[in-house]
Amino acid sequence: MKRRVKKHLPNAITCANLFSGCVGIVFAFQDNLVIAAYAIFLAAIFDFFDGFASRVLNSQSCIGKDLDSLSDMVSFGVLPSAIVYELLLRAPQVPGFSEYFNYLAFLLAVFSMLRLAKFNTDTRQADSFIGLPTPANAILIASFPLILQQYEGFARYILNPYVLVCFIALMCTLLVAEIPLMSLKFKNSDFNKNFYRYLLLLFSAILILFFKFAAVPVVIVMYITLSLIQLKFANEGMMSSSHKQS
């Protein structure tokens, strides 16, 4: 019995991720974007704990990896696209563009699929990421309806069709860009090795405490910035050590 639980618990949590994404899609197309946004956050929690459970129970499997990608495609690919699609429907119509203009939102699902497929086959992404992870993109999009609920004045930006289309183009690019970004998985508690992770978590906690969901876009920008700074210093350290050896 214990062996069965140990074997199937991570996959059951992954299925809960998928279930959250499916429910979120239903609410998104009913124009209940706040519940859809919360579904993304719930899916992200399940996504974290399925990997955590898999490592703790030492029950990694090929089917678990495939299930994780498939559920992420729904929860962090299709569901965020549905939210952006509904935001475009709420936005003022652009003169000269047809109703099909709003379907550009689903490019986010396409590029999320490319990102996930790339992650599964790219051996460089064992300890870090190449391109923006799909959960980060989804959480950023999930913050939009919640920011609108919290601060009505942000509607002029979030419900601006030009801003939304530029946002879609930017996020599609970041999902597949050859940009090394740090993973938030702690392999040890060494402060020096995890300095940028601790820094990100500290500032994120402070920002979210004061600004709630409005802090999420800033946190994502900070995540990308700190990752690039970490990469810069790591490269400089490698070059310095190679010069010393030569």
N, C-alpha and C positions, 0 to 999 in steps of 0.2 A: 504493500500500500504506500509506504514512504517513498519507494523508488518511483512509483507512478506519479505521485504528487511532485516530486523533485523533477521528473522529466517533463511534465505537462504544465506546471504552474507558469513558467515564463510565457509559453505560447497562449495560455488562457488570458494573461494580462495583455498580450499583443492583440488578441481578439477583442478585448474590451476597448482598446485603442481604436480598432476598426469600427466597432459598434458606435462609439462616440462620434466618429467622423460621419457615419451614415445618418445618425440622428441630427447632427449639425447641418447636414446638407438639406434635410427636410425643412428645418427651421429657416435656413437661409432663403430657400425658394418660397417660403411663406412670408418673407420680408421681416422675420423676427431675427434681426442680425445680432442682437445682444445675446440671445440664447445660443446662436450659432457660434459666436465668439467664445463663449464659455465652453462650448463643446471642444473647441481647439485647445484651450487650456487644459481641459480634462484629458484629452487625448495625449497631450504633451506629458502629463503626469504619468499616464500609463506607459508611454514610450520610454520614459526614464526608468520606471520600475521593472519593465520587462528585461531590459539589459542588466539592471542591478541584480535582479533575481537570478538571471542566467549565470552571471559571474559568481555570485555567492554560492549557488547550488551546483556550480560547475556542470551545467547542462546545456552548453552551447551545441547547436545542431544546424545542419544545412537548411532543414525545413524551417527552423526558427528564424534564420536570416532572411529567407524568402518571405515568410509571413510578415516579418517586420517591415520589409520594403513595400509589400503590397498594402499593408494597413497604412503606412506613411503616405502612400500615393493618394489614398482616399482622404485621410485626415489632414494632411499637410500639403496636398496638391489640389484635389478637386474642391474640397470645402473652402479654402481661401479664395479660389477662383470664383466660386459661387457668391461669396461675400462681396468681392470686387465687382462682379457682374451686377449685383443688386445696388451697389453704391453708384455705378454708372447709370442705372435706371433712374435713380433718385436725382442725379445731377442734371443741370439744364442741358437740353439737347443742342448739339453743335450744328449750326447751319451748314447745309451742304452734305451732311453725312446721313446715311440711312440708319435704320434701327439695328442693322447688323453690326454697327460700330461697337456696340456693347459687348459683342462676343470676343473682342480682343482680350477680355479678362481671362479667357480660358487658355491663353498662351502661357499663363502661370502654371497651369496643370501640365502642359506639354514640357516646359522646361524643368519642372519638378521631376517629371518622369525621367528626363535625360540626366538630371542630377543624381537621382537614386540609382539608375542603371550604371552610371559612371562610378559611383561610390562602391558598388558591389564588385566591380572588376579592377579597381585602381588600388594596387598594393601600397601606394604612397600614403594612403589615408588610414593607416592602422592606428597612428597616434595623434593625428591631426586631420584637418579637413582641407580639401582643395575646392574652393568655391563656398558660397553661403549654404549652410545646412537647411534643409527644407523646414524643420521645426522652427528655426529662427525666422525664416520668411513668413511662415504661417502665424506665428505669435505676433509679429509686427502687424500683419493685416488684421488679426483679431483685435488688436488694440484700437483700430479706427472706429468701429461702432461704439465702443465703450468710451472713447474720447468724446465722440459726438454726444453721448448721453451725459457726460460729465461737464463738457464745455461746449455750449452751442455755438460760440463764436468761431470754433475751428471748422464749422461747416463750409465756410468760404474756401477753405483749402482742400479738405477731404472730399467735398462734393463738387470740386472743380474738374470738369471732364479732361481738360488739358493736363492738369496735375496728375490725375489718375492714369492717363495714357503714358505720361513720362515715367510715372512710378512703375507701371507694368514693364516698360522697356528696361528700366534700371534693374529691377529685381530679376527679370529673366536673364539679363547679362551676368549679374552677380552669382546666380545659381550655378552657372556653368563656367564661370571665369577661373583662370588658372591663378587664383589668389590663395596662398596658404593661410588658413585660419586655425586658431588654437581650439583644441577640444577641451570641454569642461570636465572631463573625466580625470579625477585625481588618482594617480597610481601610487602616490606616497604623500606624506604630510610635510615634506621638505619645503621650507618657506621660500628659499632662493629659486628652486626649480618651478615652484607654483606661484611666484610673485605676481605675475600678470593675471592669473586666475583669481587670486585673493583680491587683487585691486579691483577687478571687474565686479566681483560679488559684493565687495564693500560699497562701491559707488552705486551699484544697481540697487542695493537695499536702501540706501539713503534716498536716492531719487524716487523710488517707488513709494517710500514712506511719506514723502512730502507731496509728490505729484500724481501718485497712483498710476493709472493706465497711460496718462500723458507722458510718463517717463519712458515707456517702452521704446518708441522710436530713437530716443537719445541713447538708451542702453544698447540697442543694436548697432548704432553708429560707433559707440564707444568700444563695443566688442570687435568690430572690424579694425578700428584705429589701433587698439592695444595689440591685436594680432599682428598688424604690420610693423609696429614698433618692436615687438618681440622678435619678429623675423629679422629686422634690420640689425638688432644687437647680436642675435645669434650668428648671423652671417659675418659681422665684424669680428666676433669672438673666434670663429673658425679661421678667418683670414689671419688674425693675429697669431693664433697658435701654429698655423702652417708656416708663417714667416719665422717664428722662433725655431721651429724644427729644421728649417732650411738654413 
